[in-house]
Amino acid sequence: MAGSRVQLELSRVVQGSSRLGVLKGLGGTGHHSLDVPGCLLYTRLGTVPHLTQDTLHTLNNLPSVTQVTLSNIAEHQEVLEGFKDGFKTFAGLHDTVLYCSLHDPATVCPTGYTTNKTVSVWGSGGRVELTVAKFMALQKSVQPDWYQSMADGETRQVNTSLKRVRKSVDRTLAHLDECLLVHQKSQELDGVAVFGVVEGGDILDERVRSARETAKRPVAGFCLDGLQSGSMDQALRTQLITAVTKELPEDKPRLLQGVGRPDEVVACVEAGVDLFESFFPFQVTERGCALCFSFDISPDPERAVLELNVEEDGAGDTQQNGDLNREDQTQMTGFEINLKDKRYQDDFRPLVEGCGCYCCKNHQRAYLHHLLVTNELLAGVLLMIHNTAHYHGFFGALREALANDQLGLLKSRVLSDGGRQTEGKE
């Protein structure tokens, strides 16, 4: 991309696909970097849900890239255009890299509103229809460091016809060409990176065509869309991602949209994905749950006892749901404990033994249970602190496992927790 300095430096590729490295040259100054595999900081209008900026910065090792979505921003276009200094300054987001995507990964979008010339996003005020001109005007007012190109992503339902999937790929490529044309003539977007979007539904040939064609364009990276949790099983997702990544240049990052569950993250890293959106901790928090899965791969005799505790906690929670419906993103997973459950009212342990977050260092499960059953706002704050810390800790462990040839061990740890949920499913 002309003017864009985004560079992916890979330090190793494990078993042909899993990539470990650093994404460099991010932000206006080019001084920021992001470890790969990694995730972005999920926000709504620049704010992590439940947390203030001060509370957020009590957490260590936060990603340097903040995600905002046009579904939240589009209805505020006039305000931003009047402000003129971009969304980062508007929202007080100092010293971060801003990535602007089309849809909010934690919200299901209604389908059936895409045309040859427009896509729609949904904000608090309802639907906003975007042409390429309006989409690019929004990017100029947001002034992100990188953004996802406009795309027709309405093929994630199973059994979408081949004709519709082809149309989605064709439209997305046409949108990308138009976006690039406007981008290259725009002074405000000088140095800003564009990520092309790979579509293709669940049809292998169309996925490969979309990837191959997008890779011919001057983009800084790729968004893999339509592979969201609930839209297909993991075996098919892995097959499609593996085929797609073979068509993409090795030195450009691949960002997977709408996948956040730890078992799915590990499988997608194995297939060649570099970056994820971190909306999963927010979904867990909204359920009144705490992430409580093991990813510690350091040899430590004490871990055996702690893991036993975690397994005891999780087993009862997930059995009540039986065979979970993957498409229902509101349902619990095997990676979390439901603190509304009565048995936590006298449980005076931290959410996770050994977790260094503010919540685990200062409060017990019984207190969180009390806050949840009395509908106190503090419950969301404390859960979001813990769930964010735990999730980003998991990505740190993922990188460590890749560096030390221990991905198999990490995978078995993660699956031993999450497997309780999907037992007998696959």
C-alpha positions in Angstrom: 0.0 0.0 0.0 1.5 3.3 -0.9 2.8 5.1 2.2 1.9 2.2 4.5 4.8 0.9 6.6 3.0 -2.3 8.0 5.5 -5.1 7.9 5.2 -8.7 9.2 8.4 -10.2 10.3 8.1 -13.9 11.0 10.6 -15.4 13.4 9.4 -19.0 12.7 6.7 -21.0 11.0 5.7 -24.2 12.9 4.6 -27.3 11.0 4.2 -25.3 7.8 1.3 -23.1 8.9 1.4 -21.7 12.5 3.2 -18.3 12.4 5.1 -16.6 15.1 6.4 -13.0 14.6 5.9 -9.3 15.0 3.8 -6.9 13.0 5.9 -3.7 12.7 5.6 -0.2 11.4 2.1 0.4 12.9 0.5 3.8 13.6 1.2 7.3 12.3 4.8 7.2 13.5 5.4 3.6 12.7 6.8 3.0 16.2 4.1 0.5 17.3 4.2 -3.2 16.9 2.0 -6.2 17.6 3.0 -9.7 18.4 1.7 -12.5 16.2 -0.4 -14.5 16.8 -2.2 -11.8 18.7 -5.5 -10.1 19.1 -6.9 -6.5 18.9 -8.4 -4.6 21.8 -12.2 -4.8 21.3 -14.1 -1.6 22.0 -17.4 0.1 21.4 -16.8 3.6 20.2 -13.3 3.5 21.5 -14.2 2.3 25.0 -13.8 -1.3 26.3 -17.3 -2.1 27.5 -17.6 -1.8 31.4 -14.2 -0.2 31.7 -12.9 3.4 31.9 -9.5 4.2 30.4 -8.0 4.4 33.9 -9.4 0.9 34.8 -8.3 -0.5 31.5 -4.7 0.6 32.0 -4.4 -1.3 35.3 -4.1 -4.3 32.9 -0.7 -5.3 31.6 0.3 -6.4 28.1 -2.7 -4.9 26.3 -2.5 -5.0 22.5 -1.3 -1.9 20.8 -4.1 -2.0 18.3 -7.6 -0.8 19.2 -10.6 -1.9 17.1 -13.5 0.4 16.4 -16.4 -0.5 14.1 -18.4 1.5 11.6 -21.6 0.0 13.0 -20.9 2.2 16.1 -19.4 5.2 14.4 -21.4 5.7 11.2 -24.3 7.5 12.8 -21.8 10.1 14.3 -20.3 11.0 10.9 -21.3 14.7 11.0 -19.8 15.2 14.5 -16.5 13.6 13.4 -16.4 15.6 10.2 -17.0 18.8 12.2 -14.3 17.8 14.7 -11.7 17.3 11.9 -9.0 15.7 14.1 -9.9 12.1 13.7 -11.5 9.5 16.1 -8.4 8.8 18.2 -8.2 12.4 19.4 -12.0 12.6 19.7 -12.1 9.6 22.0 -9.0 10.4 23.9 -7.2 7.3 22.6 -3.6 8.3 23.0 -0.7 6.1 22.0 -2.6 3.4 20.3 -3.0 2.1 16.7 -6.6 2.4 15.4 -8.2 -0.3 13.3 -11.6 0.4 11.8 -13.7 -2.6 10.8 -17.2 -2.7 9.2 -19.3 -4.7 11.7 -19.2 -5.3 15.5 -18.0 -8.9 16.0 -20.1 -9.3 19.2 -23.4 -8.4 17.5 -25.3 -10.4 14.9 -26.2 -8.3 11.9 -29.5 -8.7 10.1 -29.1 -10.0 6.6 -30.8 -9.2 3.3 -29.9 -5.5 3.1 -26.9 -5.7 0.7 -27.1 -4.4 -2.8 -24.7 -4.1 -5.7 -23.7 -0.6 -4.6 -24.2 -0.6 -0.8 -23.7 -2.5 2.5 -25.6 -1.7 5.7 -24.4 -1.4 9.3 -26.5 -1.2 12.4 -25.9 1.3 15.2 -28.0 2.4 18.2 -30.1 4.5 15.9 -30.9 1.7 13.4 -29.6 1.0 9.9 -27.1 3.1 8.1 -26.6 2.3 4.4 -23.1 2.8 3.0 -22.1 3.4 -0.6 -18.3 3.4 -1.3 -18.4 7.2 -1.3 -20.0 7.3 2.1 -17.8 4.5 3.4 -14.6 6.3 2.3 -15.9 9.7 3.6 -16.3 8.0 7.0 -12.7 6.6 6.8 -11.4 10.1 6.1 -13.3 11.5 9.2 -12.2 8.5 11.5 -8.6 8.7 10.3 -7.7 5.2 11.3 -4.2 3.7 11.0 -5.7 0.8 9.1 -9.1 -0.2 8.0 -11.0 -3.1 6.4 -12.3 -2.4 2.9 -16.0 -2.5 2.2 -17.3 -6.0 1.7 -20.4 -8.1 1.0 -20.2 -10.6 3.9 -23.7 -12.0 3.8 -22.8 -15.5 2.9 -22.1 -16.9 6.4 -25.4 -18.8 6.6 -25.0 -22.5 5.7 -26.4 -23.5 2.3 -26.0 -20.1 0.6 -26.3 -20.8 -3.1 -23.2 -20.8 -5.3 -24.6 -18.0 -7.4 -25.0 -15.8 -4.2 -21.5 -16.7 -3.0 -20.0 -15.8 -6.4 -21.9 -12.5 -6.3 -20.5 -11.8 -2.8 -16.9 -12.4 -4.0 -17.4 -10.2 -7.1 -19.0 -7.4 -5.2 -16.3 -7.4 -2.5 -13.5 -7.2 -5.2 -15.4 -4.4 -6.9 -15.8 -2.5 -3.6 -12.0 -3.0 -2.9 -11.0 -1.6 -6.3 -13.3 1.4 -5.7 -12.0 2.0 -2.2 -8.4 1.8 -3.3 -9.1 4.3 -6.1 -10.5 6.8 -3.6 -7.8 6.0 -1.1 -4.9 6.7 -3.4 -6.3 10.1 -4.3 -7.0 11.1 -0.7 -4.4 13.2 1.2 -6.1 12.4 4.5 -5.5 8.7 4.1 -1.8 9.0 3.2 0.1 6.3 5.1 -3.1 4.5 6.1 -3.1 0.7 5.5 -6.0 -1.0 3.8 -6.9 -4.7 4.5 -8.7 -6.5 1.7 -11.5 -8.8 2.6 -11.6 -12.5 1.6 -15.1 -13.9 1.2 -16.4 -17.1 -0.4 -18.9 -18.6 2.1 -18.3 -22.3 2.6 -17.4 -23.0 -1.1 -13.7 -23.8 -1.4 -13.2 -22.7 -5.1 -14.8 -19.3 -4.3 -12.6 -18.9 -1.2 -9.5 -19.6 -3.3 -10.6 -17.2 -6.1 -11.4 -14.4 -3.5 -8.0 -14.9 -1.9 -6.0 -15.0 -5.1 -7.7 -11.9 -6.6 -7.5 -9.9 -3.3 -3.7 -10.7 -3.1 -3.2 -9.1 -6.5 -4.3 -5.7 -5.1 -2.0 -3.3 -3.2 -3.3 -4.2 0.3 -1.4 -4.3 3.6 -3.1 -7.4 4.9 -6.2 -9.6 4.7 -9.5 -10.0 6.7 -10.9 -13.5 6.5 -14.7 -13.0 6.7 -17.7 -15.3 6.8 -16.0 -17.9 9.0 -17.6 -16.7 12.2 -18.3 -19.0 15.2 -21.6 -20.7 14.6 -21.5 -20.4 10.8 -19.7 -23.6 10.2 -17.9 -26.4 12.1 -14.2 -26.2 12.9 -13.1 -28.9 10.4 -14.6 -27.0 7.4 -13.3 -23.7 8.7 -9.8 -25.2 9.0 -10.0 -26.6 5.5 -11.1 -23.3 4.0 -8.5 -21.2 6.0 -5.7 -23.6 5.0 -6.7 -23.3 1.3 -6.9 -19.5 1.6 -3.6 -18.9 3.3 -1.8 -20.8 0.6 -2.9 -18.1 -1.8 -1.8 -15.2 0.4 1.7 -13.7 0.5 3.6 -14.8 3.6 4.7 -11.3 4.5 1.2 -9.8 5.1 -1.0 -10.4 8.1 -4.2 -12.4 8.1 -7.0 -11.2 10.5 -9.8 -13.6 11.2 -13.2 -12.0 11.9 -15.8 -13.3 14.4 -13.8 -16.2 16.0 -12.9 -15.9 19.6 -13.4 -19.2 21.5 -10.0 -20.5 22.7 -10.3 -24.0 21.0 -11.2 -22.3 17.7 -8.4 -19.8 18.0 -5.8 -22.5 18.4 -7.2 -24.5 15.5 -7.1 -21.3 13.3 -3.6 -20.4 14.3 -2.6 -23.9 13.2 -4.2 -23.2 9.9 -2.2 -19.9 9.4 -4.2 -17.1 11.0 -2.2 -14.2 12.6 -4.8 -11.9 14.3 -8.1 -12.2 16.1 -10.8 -9.8 17.4 -11.0 -10.0 21.2 -14.8 -9.8 21.6 -15.1 -13.1 23.4 -14.2 -11.8 26.9 -17.1 -9.3 26.5 -19.6 -12.0 25.5 -18.5 -14.0 28.6 -18.9 -11.0 30.8 -22.4 -10.3 29.5 -23.4 -13.9 30.5 -22.3 -13.2 34.1 -19.5 -15.7 33.6 -15.7 -15.8 34.2 -13.1 -17.3 31.9 -11.5 -20.1 33.9 -9.6 -22.4 31.5 -6.0 -23.5 31.8 -3.3 -22.5 29.4 -0.2 -22.8 31.6 2.4 -24.9 30.0 5.3 -24.3 32.4 6.3 -27.5 34.4 5.0 -26.8 37.9 3.8 -29.5 40.3 1.3 -27.1 41.9 -0.5 -26.7 38.7 -1.9 -30.2 38.9 -3.9 -29.2 42.1 -5.1 -25.9 40.6 -6.2 -27.6 37.4 -8.2 -30.1 39.3 -10.1 -27.2 41.0 -10.8 -25.7 37.6 -12.1 -29.0 36.2 -14.3 -29.5 39.2 -15.7 -26.0 38.7 -16.5 -26.3 35.1 -18.0 -29.8 34.9 -21.3 -29.0 36.6 -21.8 -25.7 34.8 -21.7 -27.1 31.3 -23.7 -30.3 31.9 -26.8 -28.4 32.5 -26.7 -27.1 28.9 -26.1 -30.6 27.5 -25.3 -30.6 23.8 -24.9 -26.9 23.1 -26.0 -25.2 19.9 -22.9 -23.7 18.3 -24.9 -21.0 16.6 -26.2 -19.6 19.8 -23.5 -17.2 20.9 -25.4 -16.3 24.1 -24.8 -19.8 25.5 -22.0 -20.7 27.9 -18.9 -22.5 26.7 -16.7 -25.0 28.6 -14.1 -22.2 29.1 -16.1 -20.3 31.7 -17.9 -20.6 35.0 -21.4 -19.3 35.7 -21.0 -17.1 38.8 -24.8 -16.7 39.1 -24.9 -20.3 40.2 -25.8 -20.7 43.9 -22.8 -22.9 44.7 -20.6 -19.8 44.4 -22.3 -17.9 47.2 -19.9 -19.5 49.8 -16.9 -19.9 47.6 -14.1 -17.7 48.9 -11.5 -18.5 46.3 -10.4 -16.0 43.5 -11.9 -16.6 40.1 -8.7 -18.3 39.0 -5.9 -19.3 41.4 -2.7 -17.5 40.6 -4.3 -14.9 38.2 -2.7 -11.5 38.8 -5.6 -9.3 37.7 -7.1 -6.7 40.1 -10.3 -8.8 40.5 -8.6 -12.0 41.4 -6.1 -10.3 43.8 -8.9 -8.4 45.7 -12.2 -10.4 45.5 -13.6 -13.8 45.8 -16.2 -15.7 43.8 -18.8 -15.3 46.5 -18.5 -11.5 46.2 -18.9 -11.7 42.4 -21.9 -14.0 42.9 -23.5 -11.4 45.3 -22.9 -8.5 42.8 -24.5 -10.5 40.0 -27.6 -11.6 41.8 -28.2 -8.1 43.1 -27.6 -6.6 39.6 -24.7 -4.3 40.7 -22.8 -2.6 37.8 -19.5 -3.4 39.6 -20.0 -7.1 38.6 -19.5 -6.2 34.9 -16.4 -4.1 35.7 -14.7 -6.8 37.8 -15.6 -9.6 35.3 -14.4 -7.6 32.3 -11.1 -6.9 34.1 -10.5 -10.6 34.8 -11.8 -11.9 31.4 -9.7 -9.4 29.4 -6.6 -10.3 31.5 -7.2 -14.0 31.2 -7.8 -13.9 27.4 -4.7 -11.8 26.7 -2.7 -14.1 28.9 -3.9 -17.0 26.8 -2.5 -15.3 23.6 0.8 -14.8 25.5 0.9 -18.5 26.2 0.0 -19.3 22.6 3.1 -17.3 21.4 5.3 -19.0 24.1 4.1 -22.4 23.0 4.9 -21.7 19.4 8.4 -20.4 20.3 9.1 -23.5 22.4 7.5 -26.2 20.2 4.8 -26.8 22.8 1.7 -26.0 20.8 0.5 -29.6 21.1 0.7 -29.4 24.9 -1.1 -26.0 25.0 -3.8 -27.4 22.7 -4.4 -30.4 25.0 -4.7 -28.1 28.0 -7.2 -25.8 26.3 -9.2 -28.7 24.8 -9.4 -30.5 28.2 -11.4 -27.5 29.5 -13.4 -26.6 26.4 -13.9 -30.3 25.5 -16.4 -30.7 28.3 -18.7 -28.5 26.3 -18.3 -30.2 22.9 -18.0 -33.8 24.1 -19.7 -36.0 21.5 -20.4 -33.1 19.3 -17.7 -33.5 16.6 
